[in-house]
Amino acid sequence: MQAITVQDRNAGVDGLTLSELSHPHAAENDVIVEVHAAGFTPGELDWPGTWTDRAGRDRTPSVPGHELSGVVAELGYGTTGLTVGQRVFGVTDWARNGSLAQYTAVEARNLAPLPADVDHVTAAALPISGLTAWQALFDHARLTTGQTVLIHGAAGGVGSIAVQLAHEVGARVLGTGRADDRDTAIGLGADAFIDLQAEGLAGVGEVDVVLDVIGGDILERSTALVRPGGTLVTIAEPVTVHPHDGRAVFFVVEPDRARLADLAQRLRDGRLKPIVGAVHPLAEAASAFTPAKRITGKTIIRVAED
Ligand SMILES: NC(=O)c1ccc[n+]([C@@H]2O[C@H](COP(=O)([O-])OP(=O)(O)OC[C@H]3O[C@@H](n4cnc5c(N)ncnc54)[C@H](OP(=O)(O)O)[C@@H]3O)[C@@H](O)[C@H]2O)c1
């Protein structure tokens, strides 16, 4: 089968290669998914799991990409809850071969059934962004109606979903990003938009929750915005700075079949819309990691036609 692989940790995106790999093995509780559409996360080539297994052993050549939508092709011994031929979407393990391939092996619990009226490209844009946004806002920051939330990178993969979820729960949503992102963020439900380059964070005032996807200086400066008892959640890097009288949380998204099903239902109801900024075939996945021009939203790799 065809897959995008990486072999050399120092090569960066230049090391992404279209390769021929053997068909994946279905271990106990695994599902082999025929991938129709796949998503990747900018920066995932820096994650340890891209290069080593859980025991820290080299596992190259490895296949990046951790979001997928496709069809169940085969079940491992003891795998229950899904059937061959069923449409599914979800996340692949960080330390196993991922979704930029014609077939991949995934634990069944990482997948949810995909309703027939949701296309694979849209579904592949949802798993990591959707689960991360939900877990950040509601599991870690306990955002509720009437609170104010500042969402950095509001037009990006995670931020664009977070804006929609926070708006729907009745929070006041302040989105940030680059100047070009203003209309997208406001269109998704942000009450106001802050251009980080032109305006900075000085005029923001106090907020109950900050969701940071950028890290570094933006994360550091955001601590001062958190009102007493509030929460700063970041997905960008482990926290070394804290609000004066509030919590700071870094977390890594966890698979959650029930939440994936809920997100898919929201999508069907028209309450949630992932932004797909670009779609490329598998052969162009390497260049899609470093697009020639800026993309708003997720880049999706179409691996097979529906
Ligand atoms: N911990 C976890 O579980 C977890 C889960 C998902 C993602 N992540 C990480 O979270 C980060 C965001 O993921 P994503 O999928 O949302 O990425 P994304 O789609 O690239 O979104 C990030 C957004 O923030 C904007 N941005 C970044 N730096 C900025 C700056 N200095 N000023 C203004 N805007 C800025 C980006 O614009 P530009 O593209 O123009 O920079 C983009 O619109 C990535 O580093 C990813 O690896 C972590």
The ligand as an SDF file (V2000), in Angstrom:
LIG
                    3D

 48 52  0  0  0  0  0  0  0  0999 V2000
   -1.8600   19.2010   23.2760 N   0  0  0  0  0  0  0  0  0  0  0  0
   -2.7100   18.6910   22.3810 C   0  0  0  0  0  0  0  0  0  0  0  0
   -3.4440   17.7380   22.6720 O   0  0  0  0  0  0  0  0  0  0  0  0
   -2.8290   19.3130   21.0170 C   0  0  0  0  0  0  0  0  0  0  0  0
   -3.9130   18.9600   20.1950 C   0  0  0  0  0  0  0  0  0  0  0  0
   -4.0330   19.6020   18.9410 C   0  0  0  0  0  0  0  0  0  0  0  0
   -3.0790   20.5310   18.5440 C   0  0  0  0  0  0  0  0  0  0  0  0
   -2.0200   20.7920   19.3670 N   0  0  0  0  0  0  0  0  0  0  0  0
   -1.0340   21.8150   18.9980 C   0  0  0  0  0  0  0  0  0  0  0  0
   -1.7250   23.0530   19.0770 O   0  0  0  0  0  0  0  0  0  0  0  0
   -1.2350   23.9500   18.0960 C   0  0  0  0  0  0  0  0  0  0  0  0
   -2.3820   24.4770   17.2490 C   0  0  0  0  0  0  0  0  0  0  0  0
   -2.9760   23.4160   16.5170 O   0  0  0  0  0  0  0  0  0  0  0  0
   -4.0150   23.7580   15.3540 P   0  0  0  0  0  0  0  0  0  0  0  0
   -4.3320   22.4700   14.6750 O   0  0  0  0  0  0  0  0  0  0  0  0
   -5.1230   24.5920   15.8640 O   0  0  0  0  0  0  0  0  0  0  0  0
   -3.0500   24.6440   14.4140 O   0  0  0  0  0  0  0  0  0  0  0  0
   -3.4510   25.7070   13.2950 P   0  0  0  0  0  0  0  0  0  0  0  0
   -4.6020   25.2060   12.4940 O   0  0  0  0  0  0  0  0  0  0  0  0
   -2.1890   26.0810   12.6100 O   0  0  0  0  0  0  0  0  0  0  0  0
   -4.0130   26.9530   14.1530 O   0  0  0  0  0  0  0  0  0  0  0  0
   -3.2080   27.8360   14.8790 C   0  0  0  0  0  0  0  0  0  0  0  0
   -3.6860   29.2230   14.5460 C   0  0  0  0  0  0  0  0  0  0  0  0
   -3.0020   30.1780   15.3730 O   0  0  0  0  0  0  0  0  0  0  0  0
   -2.4110   31.1670   14.5340 C   0  0  0  0  0  0  0  0  0  0  0  0
   -1.1860   31.6950   15.1280 N   0  0  0  0  0  0  0  0  0  0  0  0
   -0.0900   31.0050   15.5090 C   0  0  0  0  0  0  0  0  0  0  0  0
    0.8450   31.8350   15.9920 N   0  0  0  0  0  0  0  0  0  0  0  0
    0.3190   33.0870   15.9120 C   0  0  0  0  0  0  0  0  0  0  0  0
    0.8010   34.3820   16.2530 C   0  0  0  0  0  0  0  0  0  0  0  0
    2.0050   34.5720   16.7930 N   0  0  0  0  0  0  0  0  0  0  0  0
   -0.0030   35.4460   16.0240 N   0  0  0  0  0  0  0  0  0  0  0  0
   -1.2270   35.2720   15.4860 C   0  0  0  0  0  0  0  0  0  0  0  0
   -1.7440   34.0740   15.1330 N   0  0  0  0  0  0  0  0  0  0  0  0
   -0.9690   33.0040   15.3490 C   0  0  0  0  0  0  0  0  0  0  0  0
   -2.0970   30.4280   13.2620 C   0  0  0  0  0  0  0  0  0  0  0  0
   -1.8500   31.2890   12.1930 O   0  0  0  0  0  0  0  0  0  0  0  0
   -0.5650   30.9800   11.2410 P   0  0  0  0  0  0  0  0  0  0  0  0
   -0.8330   29.6460   10.6230 O   0  0  0  0  0  0  0  0  0  0  0  0
   -0.5480   32.1080   10.2810 O   0  0  0  0  0  0  0  0  0  0  0  0
    0.6400   30.9560   12.1590 O   0  0  0  0  0  0  0  0  0  0  0  0
   -3.3670   29.6000   13.0980 C   0  0  0  0  0  0  0  0  0  0  0  0
   -4.4300   30.3520   12.5720 O   0  0  0  0  0  0  0  0  0  0  0  0
   -0.1740   23.1480   17.2950 C   0  0  0  0  0  0  0  0  0  0  0  0
    1.0930   23.4610   17.8280 O   0  0  0  0  0  0  0  0  0  0  0  0
   -0.5190   21.7030   17.5810 C   0  0  0  0  0  0  0  0  0  0  0  0
    0.6160   20.8660   17.4910 O   0  0  0  0  0  0  0  0  0  0  0  0
   -1.8810   20.2160   20.5870 C   0  0  0  0  0  0  0  0  0  0  0  0
  1  2  1  0
  2  3  2  0
  2  4  1  0
  4  5  1  0
  4 48  2  0
  5  6  2  0
  6  7  1  0
  7  8  2  0
  8  9  1  0
  8 48  1  0
  9 10  1  0
  9 46  1  0
 10 11  1  0
 11 12  1  0
 11 44  1  0
 12 13  1  0
 13 14  1  0
 14 15  2  0
 14 16  1  0
 14 17  1  0
 17 18  1  0
 18 19  2  0
 18 20  1  0
 18 21  1  0
 21 22  1  0
 22 23  1  0
 23 24  1  0
 23 42  1  0
 24 25  1  0
 25 26  1  0
 25 36  1  0
 26 27  1  0
 26 35  1  0
 27 28  2  0
 28 29  1  0
 29 30  1  0
 29 35  2  0
 30 31  1  0
 30 32  2  0
 32 33  1  0
 33 34  2  0
 34 35  1  0
 36 37  1  0
 36 42  1  0
 37 38  1  0
 38 39  2  0
 38 40  1  0
 38 41  1  0
 42 43  1  0
 44 45  1  0
 44 46  1  0
 46 47  1  0
M  CHG  2   8   1  16  -1
M  END
$$$$
